[in-house]
Amino acid sequence: MPLPPRRVLLIDDDRGQARIVDAAFTKFSGERFVLHWAASYEDGLQALLEGGYAACLLDYQLGPRDGLELFREAVRRGVTTPVIFLTSETSGDVDTQALNAGAMDYLVKFELSPRGLERSLRYTLRLHETLSELRRLATRDPLTALFNRREGLRLLEAEVERSRQHARIVSAILIDVDHFKSVNDTLGHAGGDRILVAVSEAIRANVRDGDSVVRWGGDEFAVWLPEADAVVARRCGEAVVAAVRRIGCTVSAGVAQWNSTRAEARDLLVAADRALYEAKAAGRNRVA
């Protein structure tokens, strides 16, 4: 069964240009795409935020506003759709600005052809897939597929900064597998890896959808809970401890809450680590 055509978003305030691009799509010789048109800055941004597009063709000039502004706002709001800029200008500065902003390619409207547009889309999609895989390898732990420590720390610092700006709270849970050396000695490293994967799955299943789960170290995990106080975080931690107990091992967890504009991410980590130590000192297999 052939795959359905991939959706491409065109953001352009010129109806005639939209017709030209749509006609070019019908002349592609390879993969088929379906074009969706947004005629304004606001409609285009909303469509990008809703997602579901393989790529976006973005007019450099959108009436009184410009596509670069839209692109940067979309990126700030988490959009990862690859973008190809379309412009009537041939200035090298426009080219450089678009590519420096993160665009995958740049096409001049009066030079546009079905073959050139198809080539650009193929190139953009292949490059985006490659970069996405590289980002995944750079930010994910290969065993558990959780965020790795470097990415986890970046996410925590971003959450703390967001909380500082908007006067919100954020909580953290640090989790340690109890007596993991004994697990490795008994089951071997392959068995230990299976336990770590099972623990990671138990954690993911017992925290909220918007929480970030991190493999913090060898047998250590972390969870960042935006807009959650220590009561909510403790409840998540207790659910994790109970779930791990059911798979035949135990964990200890330390919970801390950040709500001071003067505190940094490291202060939250220190507090959670101190709570984790208290959980271990109290007999492990519990939350402090």
LUMDREN-118659 format. One record per residue: x, y, z of N, C-alpha, C, CB in turn. Coordinates in steps of 0.2 Angstrom, whole numbers, padded with zeros to 4 digits, always signed. Glycine has a CB too. Example, Ala and Ser with C-alpha at 12.3 -4.5 7.8 and 13.67 -1.06 7.14 Angstrom:
<recs>
+0066-0028+0039+0062-0022+0039+0066-0016+0039+0057-0022+0045+0064-0011+0035+0068-0005+0036+0064+0000+0039+0070-0003+0029
</recs>
This chain:
<recs>
+0004-0006+0000+0000+0000+0000+0004+0006+0000-0005+0000+0006+0003+0011-0005+0007+0017-0005+0006+0021+0001+0006+0021-0011+0012+0025+0003+0011+0029+0009+0007+0035+0007+0018+0031+0012+0003+0038+0012-0001+0044+0010+0004+0050+0009-0006+0046+0016+0002+0055+0005+0006+0061+0003+0008+0065+0010+0003+0065-0002+0014+0067+0010+0015+0071+0016+0013+0078+0015+0023+0071+0017+0011+0081+0021+0008+0088+0021+0013+0093+0021+0003+0089+0027+0013+0098+0017+0018+0104+0017+0013+0110+0018+0022+0104+0010+0016+0115+0022+0012+0121+0024+0016+0127+0020+0012+0123+0031+0012+0131+0016+0014+0137+0013+0011+0143+0017+0012+0137+0005+0015+0147+0019+0013+0153+0022+0015+0159+0018+0016+0154+0029+0010+0162+0014+0012+0167+0009+0005+0171+0009+0014+0164+0003+0006+0178+0009+0000+0182+0008-0002+0184+0001+0001+0189+0012+0001+0180-0004+0000+0181-0011-0004+0175-0014+0006+0183-0015-0011+0176-0015-0015+0170-0018-0012+0168-0024-0022+0173-0019-0009+0172-0029-0006+0170-0035+0000+0166-0034-0004+0176-0039+0004+0167-0029+0010+0163-0028+0008+0156-0025+0014+0167-0022+0002+0156-0021+0000+0150-0018-0003+0145-0024-0006+0151-0013-0006+0148-0029-0008+0144-0035-0002+0142-0039-0012+0149-0040+0003+0146-0040+0010+0144-0043+0013+0138-0040+0015+0149-0044+0013+0138-0033+0016+0133-0029+0012+0126-0029+0017+0135-0022+0006+0127-0029+0001+0121-0029+0002+0118-0036-0006+0124-0028+0002+0122-0041+0003+0119-0048+0010+0115-0049+0002+0124-0053+0015+0118-0046+0021+0115-0046+0021+0108-0043+0027+0119-0043+0017+0107-0037+0017+0101-0033+0014+0096-0038+0012+0102-0027+0009+0097-0042+0006+0092-0047+0011+0090-0052+0000+0095-0050+0017+0093-0053+0022+0091-0058+0028+0087-0055+0024+0097-0062+0028+0086-0049+0033+0082-0046+0033+0075-0048+0032+0082-0038+0040+0073-0049+0041+0066-0052+0041+0061-0047+0047+0066-0057+0043+0062-0041+0044+0057-0036+0038+0057-0031+0051+0059-0033+0040+0058-0024+0036+0058-0019+0030+0063-0020+0039+0058-0012+0024+0061-0018+0019+0066-0018+0018+0070-0012+0012+0062-0020+0016+0076-0012+0015+0080-0006+0008+0084-0007+0020+0085-0005+0005+0085-0002-0001+0089-0002+0000+0096+0001-0007+0086+0001-0002+0101-0002-0001+0108+0000-0006+0111+0004+0001+0113-0006-0005+0114+0010-0010+0118+0014-0007+0125+0014-0011+0115+0021-0012+0130+0013-0010+0137+0012-0013+0141+0018-0013+0140+0006-0008+0145+0021-0010+0150+0026-0008+0157+0023-0007+0148+0033-0013+0161+0023-0012+0168+0020-0010+0173+0024-0019+0169+0017-0009+0172+0031-0007+0178+0035-0002+0175+0040-0013+0181+0039+0002+0180+0043+0006+0178+0049+0003+0174+0054+0009+0185+0052-0003+0177+0056-0006+0174+0062-0008+0167+0061-0012+0178+0064-0011+0166+0055-0014+0159+0053-0008+0154+0052-0018+0160+0046-0003+0157+0049+0003+0153+0048+0006+0150+0054+0008+0156+0044+0007+0155+0059+0010+0153+0065+0006+0148+0069+0011+0159+0070-0001+0149+0069-0006+0144+0072-0005+0137+0069-0013+0147+0072-0005+0137+0062-0004+0131+0059+0002+0127+0061-0004+0132+0051+0008+0131+0061+0014+0128+0063+0014+0125+0070+0020+0133+0062+0011+0129+0075+0010+0127+0081+0006+0120+0082+0007+0132+0086+0001+0120+0078-0003+0114+0078+0000+0108+0075-0010+0115+0074+0005+0109+0071+0010+0103+0069+0007+0099+0064+0011+0099+0075+0010+0093+0062+0008+0089+0057+0010+0090+0050+0000+0089+0057+0015+0094+0049+0018+0096+0043+0025+0093+0042+0018+0104+0041+0026+0090+0036+0033+0088+0035+0038+0094+0034+0033+0083+0029+0035+0099+0031+0040+0105+0029+0035+0111+0029+0044+0104+0023+0039+0117+0029+0035+0123+0028+0039+0128+0023+0034+0127+0035+0035+0130+0018+0037+0135+0013+0035+0142+0016+0035+0134+0006+0040+0146+0018+0038+0152+0021+0040+0159+0017+0041+0152+0028+0035+0163+0016+0037+0169+0012+0041+0174+0017+0030+0173+0010+0046+0177+0014+0051+0181+0018+0047+0187+0020+0057+0183+0014+0042+0190+0016+0039+0196+0017+0031+0194+0018+0040+0201+0012+0029+0195+0024+0021+0194+0025+0018+0201+0026+0020+0189+0030+0016+0205+0021+0013+0211+0022+0018+0216+0027+0007+0210+0026+0016+0218+0032+0020+0223+0036+0025+0219+0041+0016+0227+0040+0024+0212+0041+0028+0208+0045+0033+0204+0041+0024+0204+0050+0038+0201+0044+0042+0196+0040+0042+0189+0042+0049+0199+0039+0044+0185+0037+0044+0178+0039+0049+0176+0044+0045+0174+0033+0055+0180+0044+0060+0178+0049+0057+0179+0056+0066+0183+0048+0053+0184+0057+0050+0185+0064+0046+0179+0066+0046+0192+0064+0042+0177+0061+0037+0171+0062+0041+0165+0064+0033+0170+0056+0046+0164+0060+0051+0158+0061+0054+0158+0068+0056+0158+0055+0056+0164+0070+0060+0164+0076+0055+0163+0082+0063+0170+0077+0049+0166+0081+0043+0165+0086+0041+0157+0087+0037+0169+0085+0041+0154+0081+0039+0147+0081+0044+0143+0084+0038+0145+0073+0050+0144+0083+0056+0140+0086+0056+0141+0093+0062+0142+0083+0055+0147+0096+0054+0149+0103+0049+0145+0106+0053+0156+0104+0043+0144+0102+0038+0140+0105+0038+0133+0104+0031+0143+0102+0044+0130+0102+0045+0123+0101+0043+0120+0094+0040+0120+0106+0042+0124+0089+0041+0121+0083+0048+0118+0080+0038+0126+0078+0047+0112+0077+0053+0109+0074+0053+0108+0067+0055+0103+0078+0047+0110+0064+0046+0109+0056+0051+0112+0052+0039+0111+0054+0054+0109+0048+0059+0112+0043+0056+0117+0039+0063+0106+0039+0060+0122+0038+0057+0128+0034+0062+0130+0028+0057+0134+0039+0058+0131+0022+0062+0133+0016+0059+0140+0015+0060+0129+0010+0063+0145+0015+0061+0152+0014+0060+0153+0006+0066+0157+0016+0054+0157+0004+0053+0160-0002+0053+0167-0002+0046+0157-0005+0057+0170-0007+0057+0177-0007+0058+0180-0014+0064+0180-0003+0056+0186-0015+0056+0190-0021+0063+0193-0022+0051+0195-0022+0067+0194-0016+0073+0197-0016+0079+0192-0018+0074+0200-0009+0084+0195-0021+0090+0191-0022+0096+0193-0018+0092+0192-0030+0095+0198-0013+0100+0200-0009+0104+0195-0005+0098+0205-0004+0110+0195-0005+0114+0190-0001+0113+0190+0006+0121+0191-0002+0111+0196+0009+0109+0197+0016+0103+0193+0017+0108+0204+0017+0098+0193+0013+0092+0189+0014+0094+0182+0015+0087+0190+0009+0098+0179+0010+0100+0172+0010+0103+0171+0017+0104+0171+0004+0108+0175+0019+0112+0173+0025+0107+0174+0031+0117+0178+0026+0103+0179+0032+0098+0179+0037+0094+0173+0038+0094+0186+0037+0091+0171+0032+0087+0165+0033+0090+0159+0035+0084+0164+0026+0096+0158+0032+0100+0152+0034+0103+0152+0041+0106+0150+0029+0105+0158+0043+0107+0159+0050+0102+0158+0055+0110+0166+0051+0096+0159+0053+0090+0159+0058+0088+0151+0059+0084+0162+0055+0091+0147+0054+0089+0140+0055+0085+0137+0049+0086+0138+0061+0084+0141+0044+0081+0138+0038+0085+0133+0034+0079+0144+0033+0081+0128+0031+0085+0123+0028+0087+0125+0021+0081+0116+0028+0083+0129+0018+0085+0131+0011+0081+0138+0010+0082+0126+0006+0083+0140+0004+0081+0147+0002+0080+0147-0006+0086+0152+0004+0074+0149-0008+0072+0149-0015+0069+0156-0017+0067+0144-0017+0072+0158-0023+0069+0165-0026+0063+0163-0030+0075+0168-0030+0058+0167-0029+0051+0166-0032+0051+0166-0039+0046+0171-0029+0054+0171-0042+0054+0171-0050+0058+0166-0053+0056+0178-0052+0063+0162-0049+0067+0157-0052+0063+0150-0050+0074+0157-0049+0058+0150-0047+0055+0144-0045+0052+0139-0050+0049+0145-0040+0054+0133-0050+0052+0128-0055+0050+0122-0051+0057+0126-0060+0045+0118-0054+0043+0111-0051+0049+0107-0049+0039+0107-0055+0054+0107-0054+0060+0103-0052+0064+0105-0046+0064+0102-0059+0065+0112-0046+0069+0115-0041+0066+0115-0034+0070+0122-0043+0059+0115-0034+0055+0115-0028+0055+0108-0025+0048+0117-0029+0054+0103-0030+0055+0096-0028+0062+0094-0025+0053+0091-0034+0067+0097-0028+0074+0095-0026+0075+0098-0019+0079+0098-0031+0072+0104-0018+0073+0108-0012+0069+0104-0006+0071+0115-0012+0063+0102-0008+0059+0098-0003+0063+0091-0001+0052+0097-0005+0065+0088-0006+0069+0081-0004+0075+0083+0000+0071+0078-0011+0079+0088-0002+0085+0089+0002+0083+0091+0009+0089+0095-0002+0078+0096+0010+0076+0098+0016+0074+0092+0021+0071+0103+0016+0070+0088+0018+0067+0082+0022+0073+0077+0024+0062+0079+0018+0077+0076+0019+0083+0071+0021+0088+0075+0026+0087+0070+0015+0089+0081+0026+0093+0084+0030+0090+0085+0037+0095+0091+0028+0084+0086+0037+0080+0087+0044+0080+0080+0047+0073+0089+0042+0079+0074+0044+0079+0068+0047+0086+0066+0049+0077+0062+0042+0091+0068+0046+0098+0067+0048+0099+0071+0054+0103+0069+0043+0098+0077+0054+0099+0081+0060+0095+0079+0066+0097+0089+0059+0089+0077+0065+0084+0075+0071+0088+0068+0074+0077+0073+0068+0090+0064+0070+0094+0058+0072+0100+0060+0076+0095+0053+0067+0104+0065+0074+0110+0067+0077+0108+0070+0084+0114+0072+0073+0102+0074+0084+0100+0077+0090+0098+0072+0095+0094+0082+0089+0094+0066+0093+0092+0061+0097+0098+0058+0100+0088+0056+0093+0103+0056+0096+0109+0053+0099+0113+0057+0104+0114+0051+0093+0113+0064+0103+0116+0068+0107+0113+0070+0114+0118+0075+0103+0106+0069+0114+0102+0070+0120+0099+0064+0123+0097+0075+0118+0100+0059+0120+0096+0053+0123+0101+0048+0126+0092+0050+0118+0100+0044+0131+0103+0039+0134+0102+0033+0129+0102+0037+0141+0107+0029+0127+0106+0024+0122+0103+0018+0125+0113+0022+0119+0104+0017+0132+0101+0011+0135+0093+0012+0136+0104+0009+0141+0091+0017+0139+0084+0018+0141+0080+0023+0137+0084+0021+0148+0084+0026+0132+0081+0031+0128+0078+0037+0132+0075+0028+0124+0080+0038+0138+0078+0044+0142+0083+0050+0140+0078+0043+0150+0081+0056+0142+0086+0061+0141+0093+0059+0145+0083+0068+0144+0098+0061+0142+0105+0060+0146+0106+0066+0150+0111+0059+0141+0111+0065+0154+0113+0070+0160+0114+0077+0157+0119+0068+0164+0117+0078+0151+0119+0084+0149+0112+0088+0146+0123+0084+0143+0108+0084+0143+0102+0087+0141+0097+0088+0147+0098+0082+0135+0097+0084+0151+0093+0084+0157+0095+0091+0161+0094+0078+0162+0101+0092+0162+0103+0098+0165+0101+0104+0161+0111+0098+0166+0102+0104+0155+0099+0110+0151+0092+0111+0152+0101+0109+0143+0088+0105+0152+0081+0106+0153+0079+0109+0159+0077+0099+0152+0083+0107+0165+0081+0109+0171+0083+0117+0172+0085+0105+0176+0088+0119+0169+0090+0126+0169+0085+0130+0165+0097+0127+0166+0082+0127+0160+0077+0131+0156+0070+0131+0160+0076+0127+0150+0069+0126+0164+0063+0126+0168+0063+0131+0174+0061+0119+0171+0069+0131+0177+0070+0136+0182+0070+0143+0180+0077+0134+0186+0073+0144+0174+0073+0151+0171+0065+0153+0170+0077+0152+0165+0062+0148+0167+0055+0149+0165+0051+0151+0172+0052+0144+0161+0052+0147+0177+0049+0148+0183+0050+0154+0186+0050+0142+0188+0057+0157+0185+0059+0163+0188+0055+0169+0185+0066+0164+0188+0054+0168+0178+0051+0174+0174+0044+0174+0176+0052+0172+0167+0041+0169+0177+0033+0169+0178+0031+0167+0185+0030+0163+0173+0036+0168+0189+0034+0167+0197+0030+0160+0198+0030+0173+0199+0033+0155+0195+0030+0148+0196+0035+0144+0200+0028+0145+0189+0033+0138+0201+0037+0133+0205+0039+0127+0200+0033+0130+0211+0044+0124+0202+0046+0118+0199+0049+0113+0204+0051+0119+0193+0048+0107+0203+0050+0102+0208+0055+0097+0204+0045+0098+0212+0059+0093+0208+0063+0088+0206+0063+0082+0210+0071+0091+0205+0064+0076+0207+0065+0070+0210+0071+0067+0208+0059+0065+0209+0076+0065+0213+0081+0061+0211+0080+0054+0214+0088+0064+0214+0082+0049+0209+0080+0042+0211+0086+0038+0210+0074+0040+0206+0087+0033+0215+0093+0029+0215+0091+0022+0216+0098+0031+0220+0093+0017+0212+0092+0010+0213+0095+0008+0219+0093+0006+0206+0092+0005+0223+0095+0002+0229+0099-0004+0228+0090+0000+0235+0106-0003+0231+0110-0009+0231+0111-0012+0224+0108-0015+0235+0112-0007+0219+0113-0009+0212+0119-0014+0211+0113-0003+0207+0124-0013+0214+0130-0017+0213+0129-0024+0215+0136-0014+0218+0124-0025+0220+0122-0032+0221+0118-0035+0215+0118-0032+0228+0114-0031+0212+0110-0033+0206+0115-0035+0201+0105-0027+0204+0120-0031+0199+0125-0033+0194+0129-0039+0196+0130-0027+0193+0131-0040+0202+0134-0046+0204+0130-0052+0204+0137-0045+0212+0124-0051+0205+0119-0057+0205+0117-0059+0198+0113-0056+0209+0115-0054+0194+0112-0055+0187+0117-0054+0181+0106-0050+0186+0123-0051+0183+0128-0049+0178+0126-0042+0175+0128-0055+0172+0130-0040+0170+0129-0033+0168+0123-0033+0163+0135-0030+0164+0122-0038+0159+0116-0039+0155+0109-0038+0159+0116-0045+0150+0109-0042+0164+0104-0042+0169+0103-0036+0172+0104-0048+0174+0108-0032+0174+0108-0026+0177+0105-0021+0172+0115-0023+0179+0107-0021+0166+0104-0017+0161+0096-0018+0160+0107-0018+0154+0094-0024+0160+0087-0025+0160+0083-0022+0166+0086-0033+0160+0086-0022+0172+0083-0019+0177+0083-0012+0176+0087-0021+0184+0088-0009+0174+0088-0001+0173+0083+0001+0167+0095+0001+0170+0082-0003+0162+0077-0002+0157+0070-0002+0161+0077-0007+0151+0069-0008+0165+0062-0009+0168+0061-0003+0173+0062-0015+0172+0066-0001+0176+0065+0005+0181+0064+0011+0177+0072+0006+0185+0067+0013+0172+0065+0019+0167+0058+0018+0165+0070+0019+0161+0056+0013+0163+0049+0012+0161+0044+0013+0166+0048+0005+0158+0046+0011+0172+0041+0012+0178+0041+0019+0180+0044+0008+0184+0047+0023+0179+0047+0030+0181+0042+0034+0176+0054+0033+0181+0043+0032+0169+0039+0036+0164+0032+0035+0165+0042+0033+0157+0030+0029+0167+0023+0027+0168+0020+0030+0174+0022+0019+0168+0024+0033+0178+0021+0036+0184+0022+0043+0186+0023+0032+0190+0024+0047+0181+0025+0054+0181+0020+0057+0176+0032+0056+0180+0019+0063+0176+0015+0067+0171+0018+0067+0164+0013+0074+0174+0013+0068+0159+0015+0068+0152+0020+0074+0151+0009+0069+0148+0020+0080+0154+0024+0085+0153+0031+0085+0157+0021+0091+0154+0032+0080+0161+0038+0080+0165+0044+0077+0161+0037+0075+0172+0050+0079+0163+0056+0077+0160+0059+0071+0164+0061+0082+0158+0060+0065+0161+0063+0060+0164+0070+0059+0161+0059+0053+0163+0075+0059+0166+0082+0059+0164+0086+0053+0167+0086+0066+0166+0091+0050+0163+0095+0045+0166+0101+0049+0169+0098+0040+0161+0101+0050+0175+0106+0055+0178+0113+0052+0179+0103+0057+0185+0114+0046+0180+0120+0043+0181+0119+0035+0179+0123+0044+0188+0124+0031+0182+0124+0024+0180+0117+0021+0183+0129+0021+0184+0115+0021+0189+0109+0019+0192+0105+0024+0195+0111+0013+0197+0106+0030+0193+0102+0036+0195+0098+0039+0190+0107+0041+0198+0092+0041+0192+0087+0044+0187+0085+0051+0190+0081+0040+0186+0082+0055+0186+0079+0061+0189+0073+0063+0185+0085+0067+0188+0069+0067+0188+0062+0069+0185+0062+0077+0187+0056+0065+0187+0060+0081+0181+0059+0088+0183+0051+0089+0182+0063+0092+0178+0048+0092+0186+0041+0093+0186+0039+0100+0186+0038+0089+0192+0038+0103+0180+0036+0110+0180+0029+0111+0183+0036+0113+0173+0029+0117+0186+0022+0119+0189+0019+0114+0194+0017+0121+0184+0024+0110+0198+0022+0105+0203+0025+0107+0209+0023+0098+0200+0021+0107+0215+0024+0108+0221+0027+0101+0224+0020+0111+0226+0030+0101+0230+0033+0095+0233+0028+0090+0234+0037+0097+0239+0022+0092+0236+0016+0087+0237+0015+0083+0231+0010+0091+0239+0014+0086+0225+0013+0083+0219+0019+0078+0217+0012+0088+0213+0025+0081+0218+0031+0077+0216+0032+0071+0221+0037+0082+0217+0031+0072+0227+0031+0067+0232+0026+0061+0230+0030+0069+0239+0020+0063+0228+0015+0058+0226+0018+0054+0220+0009+0061+0224+0021+0058+0215+0024+0054+0209+0030+0050+0211+0027+0059+0204+0034+0052+0216+0039+0048+0219+0037+0042+0222+0044+0052+0223+0032+0042+0226+0029+0036+0229+0026+0031+0224+0024+0038+0234+0023+0034+0219+0020+0029+0214+0026+0026+0210+0016+0033+0209+0032+0029+0209+0037+0026+0206+0040+0021+0211+0043+0031+0204+0041+0022+0217+0044+0017+0222+0040+0011+0222+0044+0021+0229+0033+0012+0222+0028+0006+0222+0029+0002+0216+0021+0009+0224+0029+0006+0210+0030+0002+0204+0036-0002+0203+0029+0007+0198+0042+0001+0205+0048-0002+0205+0048-0009+0209+0054+0002+0206+0045-0008+0215+0045-0013+0220+0041-0020+0217+0041-0011+0226+0037-0018+0212+0033-0024+0209+0037-0027+0204+0027-0021+0206+0043-0024+0201+0047-0028+0197+0053-0031+0200+0050-0023+0191+0053-0031+0206+0058-0036+0210+0064-0032+0212+0060-0041+0205+0064-0025+0213+0069-0022+0216+0067-0016+0219+0075-0020+0211+0071-0012+0222+0068-0006+0225+0072+0001+0223+0068-0006+0233+0069+0006+0224+0073+0013+0223+0072+0017+0229+0071+0016+0217+0076+0022+0230+0075+0027+0235+0074+0034+0231+0081+0028+0240+0070+0039+0233+0069+0045+0230+0069+0051+0234+0062+0045+0226+0072+0056+0232+0073+0063+0235+0069+0068+0232+0080+0065+0237+0065+0072+0235+0060+0077+0232+0062+0084+0234+0053+0075+0233+0062+0088+0230+0064+0095+0232+0059+0100+0227+0071+0097+0232+0058+0106+0230+0054+0111+0227+0058+0117+0226+0047+0112+0230+0057+0120+0220+0061+0127+0219+0055+0132+0218+0065+0127+0212+0056+0137+0222+0051+0143+0222+0054+0150+0224+0045+0141+0226+0060+0150+0223+0064+0156+0225+0067+0160+0219+0069+0155+0230+0066+0166+0218+0069+0169+0212+0076+0170+0213+0066+0176+0211+0079+0169+0219+0086+0169+0220+0090+0163+0219+0088+0172+0227+0086+0157+0219+0089+0151+0218+0091+0149+0211+0085+0145+0222+0096+0145+0210+0098+0142+0204+0096+0135+0203+0105+0143+0203+0097+0132+0197+0095+0125+0196+0099+0120+0201+0097+0123+0189+0106+0122+0202+0110+0118+0206+0108+0118+0213+0117+0121+0206+0104+0123+0215+0102+0123+0222+0096+0118+0223+0099+0130+0224+0092+0118+0218+0087+0113+0218+0090+0106+0218+0082+0113+0212+0095+0104+0214+0098+0098+0214+0101+0096+0221+0104+0098+0208+0104+0101+0224+0107+0100+0230+0102+0098+0235+0111+0106+0233+0096+0101+0235+0091+0100+0240+0088+0093+0238+0085+0105+0239+0087+0091+0232+0084+0084+0230+0089+0079+0232+0083+0084+0223+0096+0080+0231+0101+0075+0233+0101+0074+0241+0108+0078+0231+0100+0080+0244+0100+0079+0252+0094+0075+0254+0100+0086+0255+0088+0076+0251+0083+0072+0252+0084+0065+0250+0076+0075+0249+0087+0063+0245+0088+0057+0243+0093+0053+0248+0092+0056+0236+0098+0057+0251+0102+0054+0256+0098+0052+0262+0108+0059+0258+0093+0057+0264+0089+0055+0269+0085+0049+0268+0084+0061+0271+0082+0048+0262+0078+0042+0261+0082+0036+0262+0075+0042+0254+0089+0036+0259+0093+0030+0260+0095+0029+0267+0100+0031+0256+0096+0034+0271+0098+0034+0278+0092+0031+0282+0100+0040+0281+0086+0032+0280+0080+0030+0284+0078+0023+0282+0074+0034+0282+0082+0019+0278+0081+0012+0276+0080+0011+0269+0075+0010+0280+0080+0016+0264+0079+0015+0257+0072+0013+0256+0084+0009+0254+0071+0012+0249+0064+0009+0247+0059+0014+0249+0062+0002+0250+0060+0021+0249+0055+0026+0251+0057+0033+0248+0056+0026+0259+0053+0038+0249+0053+0044+0247+0055+0049+0253+0047+0047+0243+0059+0054+0252+0060+0059+0257+0060+0066+0254+0067+0058+0261
</recs>
